[in-house]
Amino acid sequence: MESKEFWEIEYNIIKQEAHLDAADFEVYMFEQARANNRLGHDIQTIKVFGCGTGREVQPIQAFFNATEVVATDISSEMVKRCKANIQAWGLEHSVEVFEANATEVNKPEAHFDLVAILNSMLTYVPDHHDRMTIYQNAYQLLKPGGMLISTVHNQEGTPKKTWYFRLKRLLYPWLRERVGNRNVVFSGGSVSCYYYQRNKWANDLKAAGFDVLEMLTFEEYYKKINQKYNRKTGYNNLFVVARKPIG
């Protein structure tokens, strides 16, 4: 199943609305973006790729008190739900929502202070060329000194997943970038996904022009804040804080 078709399914839309508050690691990314930008002013304009039902839009707008948030999603049904939520939350004065593919640029160059690609959206972009196009679009949309925050699914996690990808990496000479591809079955259907290896993600971001400031697994993040994380049962996703260089 293609990503757009998968995210039009009602079950997957409802599942997206299960949690509305930002996770602690997301708040950490917000804090790092605020502390490490080189804009010369506070973060005010934000682009959200893969907004879904808007569950990340509300906390990100509130954290930065953003004057402009542009949120897009490939799914028309997600966009409908997100628009309804934005209106219910009283955010329509500062948040614009519309349907768009993340591989397409729909705002002027150097327009945003922050680009957010959250909820592991990039996991559902199985093609490497498309992922690189999204990074390049994010880079183009950011002002110099602006920030990128993102999450992806990690090849290292539960024992079963970890060994699946370690064995698959033995076939790298033949599979190349497709080592990370995996068809995943969810309750709401199956979809083609991509799981990143840390160094591969860092290399892709650097190739798009970004300075990678910090990249952590969930396990590393929770250790950093003195909390336990059981990677035997958890996703152990990767998240990144990166910056567009100034000049």
C-alpha positions in Angstrom: 0.0 0.0 0.0 1.3 3.5 -0.8 1.7 6.0 1.9 -1.1 8.4 0.8 -3.6 5.5 0.6 -2.5 4.2 4.0 -3.1 7.6 5.7 -6.6 8.0 4.2 -7.8 5.0 6.2 -10.1 6.1 9.1 -8.4 3.8 11.7 -5.0 5.4 11.0 -6.5 8.9 11.3 -8.2 8.0 14.7 -4.9 6.5 15.9 -3.1 9.8 15.1 -5.4 11.6 17.6 -4.6 9.3 20.5 -2.0 11.7 22.0 -2.2 15.5 21.7 0.5 16.6 24.1 4.1 16.9 22.9 6.3 14.0 24.0 9.2 14.9 26.3 11.8 14.2 23.5 9.8 16.5 21.2 9.9 19.3 23.9 13.7 18.7 24.1 13.9 19.2 20.3 11.9 22.4 20.6 14.3 23.6 23.4 17.3 22.8 21.3 16.0 24.5 18.2 15.3 27.6 20.3 18.7 27.6 21.9 20.8 26.8 18.8 19.3 28.8 16.0 21.4 31.6 14.5 18.6 33.7 13.2 19.2 36.7 15.4 15.6 36.6 16.6 13.1 34.1 18.2 11.6 31.3 16.0 8.4 32.8 14.7 7.6 31.0 11.4 7.3 27.3 11.2 6.8 24.7 8.5 5.4 21.3 9.5 5.7 18.5 7.0 3.3 15.5 7.5 1.0 17.3 10.0 -1.5 14.5 10.2 -4.5 15.5 12.4 -2.4 18.3 13.9 -1.3 16.6 17.1 2.2 18.2 16.8 0.9 21.5 15.5 -0.8 22.6 18.7 2.2 22.1 21.0 4.8 23.5 18.6 2.7 26.6 18.0 2.2 27.1 21.7 5.9 26.4 22.6 7.3 29.0 20.2 4.2 31.3 20.2 4.6 31.2 16.5 3.0 33.9 14.3 2.9 31.7 11.3 2.6 27.9 11.1 2.2 26.2 7.7 1.2 22.6 8.0 0.8 20.2 5.1 0.0 16.5 4.7 -0.3 14.2 1.7 -3.6 12.8 3.0 -6.8 14.7 2.2 -8.6 13.0 5.1 -5.8 14.0 7.5 -5.9 17.6 6.3 -9.7 17.7 6.8 -9.3 16.5 10.4 -6.4 18.8 11.0 -8.4 21.8 9.8 -11.3 20.9 12.1 -8.9 20.6 15.0 -7.1 23.8 14.3 -10.5 25.6 14.3 -11.5 23.8 17.5 -8.3 24.9 19.2 -8.7 28.5 18.1 -5.5 28.5 16.1 -6.8 29.5 12.7 -5.3 33.0 13.1 -1.7 31.6 13.0 -2.0 28.2 11.4 -2.5 27.4 7.7 -3.3 23.8 6.7 -3.5 22.3 3.2 -2.9 19.1 1.3 0.5 18.8 -0.4 3.3 16.3 -1.1 6.4 17.0 0.9 8.5 16.6 -2.2 6.9 19.8 -3.5 7.9 23.3 -2.4 5.0 25.7 -1.9 6.5 28.7 -0.2 9.2 31.2 -1.1 12.9 30.3 -0.5 14.3 31.2 3.0 10.8 31.8 4.4 10.8 29.8 7.6 12.7 29.8 10.9 12.0 26.2 11.7 11.1 23.1 9.7 9.6 20.2 11.6 9.2 16.7 10.1 7.8 14.8 13.1 5.8 11.7 13.9 8.4 9.7 11.9 6.9 10.9 8.7 10.0 10.1 6.8 9.6 6.4 7.7 6.7 6.4 5.3 8.8 7.7 2.4 10.4 4.5 1.1 12.2 6.0 -1.9 15.7 7.5 -1.2 15.3 10.1 -3.9 12.1 11.3 -2.4 13.6 11.6 1.0 16.5 13.6 -0.3 14.1 15.9 -2.2 12.3 16.5 1.1 15.5 17.4 2.9 16.5 19.7 0.0 13.0 21.3 0.2 13.4 21.8 3.9 16.8 23.4 3.4 15.5 25.7 0.7 12.5 26.8 2.8 14.7 27.7 5.8 16.3 31.0 6.5 20.1 30.8 7.0 20.6 29.9 10.7 17.2 28.3 10.8 16.5 24.9 12.4 15.3 21.4 11.3 13.9 18.9 13.8 12.8 15.4 12.8 12.2 11.8 13.9 12.6 8.5 12.0 12.3 4.8 12.8 15.6 3.2 13.7 17.1 -0.1 12.4 18.4 -0.7 16.0 15.6 -1.4 18.5 13.9 -4.6 19.5 16.1 -7.7 19.1 14.0 -9.0 16.3 14.1 -5.8 14.3 17.8 -5.2 15.1 18.9 -8.6 13.8 16.6 -8.4 10.8 18.4 -5.3 9.6 21.9 -6.4 10.6 21.5 -9.5 8.5 20.0 -7.5 5.7 23.0 -5.1 5.8 25.2 -8.1 4.7 23.4 -7.7 1.3 24.3 -4.0 1.1 26.5 -4.5 -2.1 23.4 -5.6 -3.9 20.5 -3.8 -2.1 22.3 -0.4 -1.4 19.8 2.1 0.0 17.0 -0.5 0.0 18.6 -2.2 3.0 16.3 -0.1 5.2 13.1 -0.8 3.3 10.5 -3.0 4.9 6.8 -3.7 4.3 5.2 -3.2 7.7 1.7 -4.5 8.7 -0.3 -2.4 11.0 -3.9 -2.8 12.3 -4.9 -0.2 9.7 -3.2 -2.0 6.8 0.3 -2.6 5.5 2.6 0.1 4.1 6.0 0.3 2.6 8.4 1.9 5.1 12.1 2.9 5.5 14.2 2.4 8.6 17.3 4.5 9.0 20.8 3.6 10.3 22.2 6.5 12.2 25.2 7.3 10.0 23.1 7.0 6.9 20.6 9.6 8.2 23.4 11.9 9.2 25.0 11.6 5.8 21.7 12.3 4.0 21.2 15.5 6.0 24.7 16.6 5.5 24.4 15.9 1.7 21.4 18.3 1.7 23.5 21.0 3.3 22.6 20.7 7.0 24.9 20.9 10.0 23.8 18.0 12.3 24.0 19.3 15.8 22.6 16.4 17.7 21.2 13.0 16.8 20.0 10.6 19.6 18.1 7.4 19.9 15.3 7.2 22.4 17.5 5.0 24.5 20.3 7.6 24.6 17.9 10.4 25.3 16.2 8.8 28.2 19.6 7.8 29.6 20.6 11.5 29.3 17.7 12.5 31.5 18.2 9.6 33.9 15.2 7.6 32.9 15.0 3.9 31.8 14.0 3.0 28.3 13.3 -0.6 27.3 14.4 -1.0 23.7 13.3 -4.6 23.8 9.7 -3.4 23.6 10.1 0.2 22.4 10.7 1.7 18.9 14.0 3.3 19.9 13.5 5.9 17.2 16.1 8.4 16.1 15.6 12.1 16.4 17.8 15.0 15.1 18.4 18.7 15.6 20.1 20.3 12.6 20.8 23.8 11.3 21.1 25.5 8.0 24.5 27.2 7.9 24.8 31.0 7.6 26.5 31.6 4.3 
